[in-house]
Amino acid sequence: MYDGDMNTQSLARILTGSLIILAGIGALLDALGVFPFWAMARTWWPLAVILAGLLLLLKNRHQFIWALALIAGGALLQLRSLEVVSFNVWALFWPVVIIAIGLSVLMNRTMASKATRIQDTDDVSAIFGGSETINTSKNYQGGKATAVFGGVVIDLRDAHIKKEATLNVFALCGGVEVKVPREWKIQPQVFPIIGGVESKSHSQKADDNAPVLIITGTVALGGVEVRS
């Protein structure tokens, strides 16, 4: 199911896990007096910030502004650690964040107009903005929706599921609204953290052989609404 997206996420997960294992091995070798891991880490730790930006870019290309902000910030911190440049970290931190927020707002407003697509998967993000998508796929398989201080609307009322599809959502101080056909069965499996999940669909009236949309994910200080 949406192999391209799964491949990038798997690669990001493998890289993250491998680096954590390498860090553990380095700490172990340092404890044994074989390799000065912590001394090197004090100099090269900003590379982890750069890597975090690259992983974010790999996992979700729609968040490229924040990914580039992490990469640029990590590069500056590395130059500072190597004593190539000198600056106050916190004096630069908030201006960079404010600029990134402003760019996110502009980019999201540019892309906030209603878009119609015929794709089997969705990959929709709204950060400090809004996004509305109408999907009319004849073989809808799910995807993901991310809302951070923004709102995402996915209209699937003209889409078709052959058997089952999974939509993964993440909402942080934002909301995700999913519009579905009346004949679909909805199975919400969202974990709320000071948030809510509300289903206003007519899925309880669907028959046993009806297409199933499984909605998974996490909601923190936000909400997910499903309606027909």
C-alpha positions as CSV (number, residue, x, y, z in Angstrom):
1,M,0.0,0.0,0.0
2,Y,1.5,3.3,-1.2
3,D,4.9,1.7,-1.6
4,G,6.9,4.8,-2.4
5,D,5.8,6.5,0.8
6,M,6.4,3.4,2.8
7,N,9.9,3.0,1.3
8,T,11.0,6.5,2.3
9,Q,9.6,6.0,5.8
10,S,11.3,2.6,6.1
11,L,14.6,4.1,5.0
12,A,14.3,7.0,7.5
13,R,13.5,4.5,10.2
14,I,16.5,2.3,9.3
15,L,18.9,5.3,9.3
16,T,17.6,6.5,12.6
17,G,17.8,3.1,14.3
18,S,21.3,2.5,12.9
19,L,22.6,5.9,14.1
20,I,21.2,5.2,17.6
21,I,22.9,1.8,17.7
22,L,26.2,3.4,16.5
23,A,25.9,6.1,19.2
24,G,25.4,3.3,21.8
25,I,28.4,1.4,20.5
26,G,30.5,4.6,20.6
27,A,29.5,5.2,24.2
28,L,30.4,1.6,25.1
29,L,33.8,1.9,23.5
30,D,34.4,5.2,25.3
31,A,33.5,3.5,28.6
32,L,36.0,0.8,27.8
33,G,38.7,3.4,27.0
34,V,39.0,2.2,23.4
35,F,37.6,5.3,21.6
36,P,37.1,8.9,22.8
37,F,33.4,9.0,21.7
38,W,32.2,11.8,24.0
39,A,35.1,14.1,23.3
40,M,34.3,13.8,19.6
41,A,30.6,14.2,20.2
42,R,31.1,17.5,21.9
43,T,32.7,18.8,18.7
44,W,30.5,17.1,16.1
45,W,27.1,16.9,17.7
46,P,25.5,19.6,15.4
47,L,25.7,16.9,12.6
48,A,22.8,15.3,14.4
49,V,20.7,18.4,13.8
50,I,21.7,18.4,10.1
51,L,20.8,14.7,9.9
52,A,17.4,15.4,11.6
53,G,16.7,18.0,8.9
54,L,17.6,15.5,6.2
55,L,15.4,12.8,7.7
56,L,12.5,15.2,8.0
57,L,13.0,16.1,4.3
58,L,13.1,12.4,3.4
59,K,10.0,11.5,5.4
60,N,7.8,14.4,4.3
61,R,8.8,16.6,1.4
62,H,6.0,19.0,2.2
63,Q,7.8,20.1,5.3
64,F,10.9,21.2,3.4
65,I,10.9,24.7,5.0
66,W,11.4,23.3,8.5
67,A,13.8,20.7,7.2
68,L,15.9,23.3,5.5
69,A,15.8,25.4,8.7
70,L,17.2,22.5,10.7
71,I,19.9,21.8,8.1
72,A,20.9,25.5,8.1
73,G,20.8,25.7,11.8
74,G,22.9,22.6,12.2
75,A,25.4,23.9,9.7
76,L,25.8,27.1,11.7
77,L,26.1,25.3,15.0
78,Q,28.8,23.0,13.5
79,L,30.8,26.0,12.2
80,R,30.5,27.6,15.7
81,S,31.6,24.3,17.3
82,L,34.7,24.3,15.0
83,E,35.3,28.0,16.0
84,V,35.0,29.1,12.3
85,V,32.3,31.6,13.3
86,S,31.1,33.0,16.7
87,F,27.6,34.0,17.6
88,N,25.0,33.7,20.4
89,V,22.8,30.6,19.6
90,W,19.6,31.9,21.3
91,A,20.0,35.4,19.7
92,L,19.7,33.6,16.3
93,F,17.2,30.9,17.3
94,W,14.0,33.0,17.5
95,P,14.5,35.1,14.3
96,V,15.1,31.9,12.4
97,V,11.9,30.3,13.8
98,I,9.9,33.5,13.1
99,I,11.2,33.5,9.4
100,A,10.3,29.8,9.0
101,I,6.8,30.3,10.4
102,G,6.3,33.3,8.0
103,L,7.5,31.2,5.0
104,S,5.2,28.3,6.1
105,V,2.2,30.6,6.2
106,L,3.0,32.0,2.8
107,M,3.6,28.6,1.3
108,N,0.4,27.1,2.8
109,R,-1.7,30.0,1.7
110,T,-0.3,29.6,-1.8
111,M,-1.4,25.9,-1.8
112,A,-4.5,26.3,0.3
113,S,-6.9,26.5,-2.7
114,K,-9.0,23.4,-3.3
115,A,-7.2,20.7,-5.3
116,T,-8.8,17.8,-7.1
117,R,-6.8,14.7,-7.6
118,I,-7.2,11.1,-8.8
119,Q,-4.5,9.3,-6.8
120,D,-4.7,6.1,-4.9
121,T,-3.0,7.7,-1.9
122,D,-3.0,11.0,-0.1
123,D,0.0,12.8,1.4
124,V,-1.3,16.1,2.7
125,S,0.2,18.6,5.2
126,A,-0.9,21.9,6.6
127,I,1.6,23.8,8.9
128,F,0.4,27.2,10.0
129,G,-2.1,27.2,7.2
130,G,-4.8,25.2,5.5
131,S,-5.2,22.5,2.8
132,E,-8.3,21.0,1.1
133,T,-8.2,18.1,-1.2
134,I,-10.8,16.2,-3.2
135,N,-9.8,12.7,-4.1
136,T,-11.8,10.8,-6.7
137,S,-9.6,7.7,-6.9
138,K,-11.4,4.5,-8.0
139,N,-8.9,2.4,-5.9
140,Y,-8.3,4.6,-2.8
141,Q,-5.7,3.0,-0.5
142,G,-5.2,5.6,2.2
143,G,-2.2,7.7,3.0
144,K,-1.4,10.3,5.6
145,A,-2.5,13.8,6.7
146,T,-0.6,16.2,8.9
147,A,-1.9,19.3,10.5
148,V,0.3,21.4,12.8
149,F,-1.3,24.7,13.8
150,G,-3.5,24.4,10.7
151,G,-6.3,22.4,9.1
152,V,-6.6,19.6,6.6
153,V,-9.7,18.7,4.7
154,I,-9.8,15.5,2.7
155,D,-13.0,14.9,0.6
156,L,-13.4,11.3,-0.3
157,R,-17.1,11.3,-1.1
158,D,-16.5,10.5,-4.8
159,A,-13.7,8.0,-4.1
160,H,-13.9,4.2,-4.0
161,I,-12.3,1.6,-1.8
162,K,-12.1,-1.9,-3.1
163,K,-11.9,-3.5,0.3
164,E,-9.9,-1.6,2.9
165,A,-7.8,1.5,3.2
166,T,-5.8,3.1,6.0
167,L,-5.4,6.9,6.5
168,N,-2.8,7.9,9.1
169,V,-3.3,11.3,10.7
170,F,-1.2,13.5,12.9
171,A,-2.7,16.7,14.4
172,L,-0.8,19.1,16.8
173,C,-2.9,22.1,17.7
174,G,-4.7,21.6,14.5
175,G,-7.5,19.6,12.9
176,V,-8.1,17.0,10.2
177,E,-11.6,16.6,8.6
178,V,-12.4,13.6,6.5
179,K,-15.5,13.5,4.3
180,V,-16.6,10.0,3.4
181,P,-19.4,8.3,1.4
182,R,-22.3,7.1,3.5
183,E,-21.8,3.4,2.6
184,W,-18.2,3.2,4.0
185,K,-17.4,1.7,7.3
186,I,-15.2,3.9,9.5
187,Q,-12.8,2.4,12.1
188,P,-11.2,5.2,14.1
189,Q,-8.0,4.0,15.9
190,V,-6.6,7.5,16.7
191,F,-4.8,8.1,20.0
192,P,-5.9,11.4,21.4
193,I,-3.7,13.5,23.8
194,I,-5.9,16.3,25.1
195,G,-7.7,16.1,21.8
196,G,-10.7,14.5,20.3
197,V,-12.0,12.2,17.6
198,E,-15.6,12.6,16.3
199,S,-17.4,10.5,13.7
200,K,-20.5,11.9,12.2
201,S,-20.6,9.4,9.3
202,H,-23.4,6.8,8.8
203,S,-21.0,3.9,9.0
204,Q,-23.1,2.1,11.5
205,K,-25.7,1.6,8.8
206,A,-23.2,0.1,6.3
207,D,-23.5,-3.6,5.5
208,D,-21.0,-6.2,6.5
209,N,-19.3,-6.2,3.0
210,A,-19.0,-2.4,2.9
211,P,-15.5,-0.8,2.1
212,V,-13.6,0.0,5.3
213,L,-11.6,3.1,6.0
214,I,-9.3,2.7,9.0
215,I,-8.1,6.0,10.5
216,T,-5.0,5.7,12.7
217,G,-2.6,8.2,14.2
218,T,-2.2,10.7,17.0
219,V,-4.0,13.9,18.0
220,A,-2.5,16.3,20.5
221,L,-4.4,19.5,21.4
222,G,-6.4,19.0,18.2
223,G,-9.2,17.0,16.6
224,V,-10.2,14.6,13.9
225,E,-13.7,14.7,12.5
226,V,-15.2,12.2,10.1
227,R,-18.5,13.0,8.4
228,S,-20.6,11.9,5.4
